[in-house]
Amino acid sequence: MKETKRRIAMVVAMTMAIIYLSYRGLYTLNLSGWYAGTASLSLYLAECYGCFLMFLYFFQIWEVKNPKPMPPLKDRTVDVFIPTYNEDPDLLRGTIGAALKIDYPHNTYVLDDGKRPEVKALCEELGAKYVTRPSNMHAKAGNLNHALEMTEGEFLIIFDADHVAERHFIDRLIGYFADEKLGFIQTPHSFYNFDAYQGLLNYEKGVYWEEGMLFYNVTQPGKNRWNGVSFCGSAAMFRREALSEVNLVATESITE
């Protein structure tokens, strides 16, 4: 029912856009002179381009594909990476602690490009493995690639320094990797600090609207149909073999 309503809304929006553009093109263009004609046509073409992008987006999300839950794979090796540079140790404590509490057996590595003694001490206190490298070449991507070369887990998970995982994170994802062609899974990011542009959907249940909901709940599942999901830098699970086939994490970007 929800899917039907969404498609009806898209059809209505596209129909209104076509009617609007037709009316604009037939009755409102000012072609009385060179200057007026150029300005009028430029604005009209910009509107046409905007509607074209809307049509493409609707085509992309016409069928939102949300796979059904799969039973977890047993006895697989998993590495959890937490790359960091200058984040406060108090912030890292929550992230590392949550990663260590993930139910599925795994190893947790803190990849500290800041080479900070206090972060090393925090890892020793909590029980995480502390990793540094000789240089900070290629920033986050280089940090991840260095850790990939010194670990052996069949699967790996990446969490940014301020992303707190739920205990069932691996159990919810690893079952999908029964499909040998699956290279990675990107999960939604739900933020616990809210700004003025965010508000409640349901006060009693504490359900919040946030800017990422459209992207993670609609756009990404829509792209899933076309095998084109984006890696968003964190809260993703990879098959190591797939990363090895593409020469690990691309270093052209300083983020991910």
PyMOL commands that set and color helices and strands:
alter all, ss='L'
color gray80, all
select helices_A, chain A and resi 2-28+34-60+89-100+117-126+139-150+169-178+213-224+240-245
alter helices_A, ss='H'
color red, helices_A
select strands_A, chain A and resi 78-84+107-112+129-131+155-158+184-186+199-202+207-209+236-239
alter strands_A, ss='S'
color yellow, strands_A
deselect
rebuild
show_as cartoon
